[in-house]
Amino acid sequence: MSALDRSALVVDDDDDIRALLSAVLARAGFDAAVVDGGAGALAAAQASRPSVYVLDVRMPDMNGHDVCRALKADERTNAPVLMLSAEASEGDVAAAFESGCDAFLAKPFKPRELVGRLEELVSAAGSAA
């Protein structure tokens, strides 16, 4: 698998979470770009077309559900989406999948679980291509 196949766009409004996600992904061999909100995510997705997204649900400018829908609606940015949220009730998880995400993890998450999910998503997307 090439480095291009392992490009990720991390979208979270929390500086500490972005730094943690970036470090975890780099250690796992992903080339991760980070942005702090939904509008930035859509612009970065158009520019970089990553192989996977790590997307927070709650952000101040645009919620993750709307970002996910927009990413999935555009064939140029339609890549697997892993949503993260501190809210993990049955309704929250259902709303994430209804918006088009491919996987969901509750915060706090285990880095190994995050990387495993991303590996699965990238592998499945590569097999489908």
C-alpha positions as CSV (number, residue, x, y, z in Angstrom):
1,M,0.0,0.0,0.0
2,S,1.5,3.3,-1.0
3,A,1.6,6.5,1.1
4,L,-1.1,8.0,-1.1
5,D,-3.4,5.2,-0.2
6,R,-2.9,6.1,3.5
7,S,-3.7,9.8,3.4
8,A,-6.1,11.0,6.1
9,L,-7.9,14.2,6.8
10,V,-8.5,14.8,10.5
11,V,-11.3,17.3,11.3
12,D,-11.7,18.3,15.0
13,D,-12.1,21.7,16.6
14,D,-10.1,20.7,19.7
15,D,-6.3,21.4,19.4
16,D,-5.4,18.6,21.8
17,I,-7.5,16.0,20.0
18,R,-6.1,17.0,16.6
19,A,-2.6,16.7,17.9
20,L,-3.3,13.3,19.4
21,L,-5.0,12.0,16.2
22,S,-2.2,13.3,14.1
23,A,0.5,11.6,16.2
24,V,-1.4,8.3,16.4
25,L,-1.9,8.3,12.6
26,A,1.7,9.3,11.8
27,R,2.9,6.4,14.1
28,A,0.7,4.0,12.1
29,G,2.0,5.2,8.8
30,F,-0.8,7.5,7.7
31,D,0.0,10.9,6.1
32,A,-2.5,13.0,8.1
33,A,-3.5,16.6,7.4
34,V,-5.5,18.4,10.1
35,V,-8.2,21.1,10.0
36,D,-10.3,22.6,12.8
37,G,-13.8,22.8,11.3
38,G,-16.3,21.8,8.7
39,A,-15.7,24.5,6.2
40,G,-12.0,23.9,6.3
41,A,-12.6,20.2,5.9
42,L,-14.6,20.6,2.7
43,A,-11.9,22.9,1.2
44,A,-9.1,20.5,2.2
45,A,-11.0,17.5,0.9
46,Q,-11.3,19.2,-2.5
47,A,-7.6,20.0,-2.6
48,S,-6.1,16.8,-1.2
49,R,-8.7,14.1,-1.8
50,P,-7.6,11.9,1.1
51,S,-8.2,8.1,1.3
52,V,-10.0,8.4,4.6
53,Y,-11.5,11.0,6.9
54,V,-11.6,11.2,10.7
55,L,-14.4,13.5,11.5
56,D,-15.6,15.0,14.8
57,V,-19.4,15.3,15.1
58,R,-19.6,18.5,17.1
59,M,-17.8,21.6,15.7
60,P,-18.8,25.2,16.0
61,D,-19.0,26.2,12.3
62,M,-20.7,23.1,10.8
63,N,-21.6,19.8,12.4
64,G,-19.9,16.6,11.3
65,H,-23.2,15.1,9.9
66,D,-23.4,18.0,7.4
67,V,-19.8,17.6,6.5
68,C,-20.1,13.9,6.0
69,R,-23.2,14.3,3.8
70,A,-21.3,16.9,1.6
71,L,-18.2,14.7,1.3
72,K,-20.3,11.6,0.3
73,A,-22.4,13.6,-2.2
74,D,-19.3,14.6,-4.2
75,E,-17.6,11.8,-6.1
76,R,-14.3,13.6,-5.9
77,T,-14.3,13.6,-2.1
78,N,-16.3,10.4,-1.4
79,A,-13.9,8.4,0.7
80,P,-14.6,6.4,3.9
81,V,-15.5,8.5,7.0
82,L,-14.8,7.5,10.6
83,M,-16.8,9.7,12.9
84,L,-15.8,10.5,16.5
85,S,-18.0,11.8,19.2
86,A,-18.1,12.2,23.0
87,E,-21.8,11.6,22.6
88,A,-22.4,7.9,21.9
89,S,-26.0,7.2,22.7
90,E,-27.9,4.8,20.4
91,G,-29.4,7.9,18.7
92,D,-26.1,9.6,18.3
93,V,-24.6,6.6,16.6
94,A,-27.6,6.1,14.4
95,A,-27.5,9.8,13.3
96,A,-23.8,9.4,12.4
97,F,-24.6,6.4,10.1
98,E,-27.6,8.1,8.6
99,S,-25.4,11.0,7.6
100,G,-23.2,8.5,5.7
101,C,-20.3,7.6,7.9
102,D,-18.6,4.2,7.5
103,A,-17.5,3.7,11.1
104,F,-18.0,5.4,14.5
105,L,-15.9,5.6,17.6
106,A,-16.8,7.2,20.9
107,K,-14.3,9.5,22.7
108,P,-12.3,8.7,24.5
109,F,-11.0,6.0,22.1
110,K,-8.2,3.6,22.2
111,P,-5.5,4.5,19.6
112,R,-5.2,0.8,18.5
113,E,-8.9,0.6,17.9
114,L,-8.9,3.9,15.9
115,V,-6.0,2.7,13.7
116,G,-7.6,-0.7,13.2
117,R,-10.9,0.8,12.0
118,L,-9.0,3.1,9.6
119,E,-7.0,0.2,8.3
120,E,-10.2,-1.7,7.6
121,L,-11.8,1.3,5.9
122,V,-8.8,2.0,3.7
123,S,-8.4,-1.7,2.8
124,A,-12.1,-2.1,1.9
125,A,-12.1,1.1,-0.2
126,G,-9.0,-0.1,-2.0
127,S,-10.6,-3.5,-2.7
128,A,-13.7,-1.8,-4.1
129,A,-11.8,0.5,-6.5
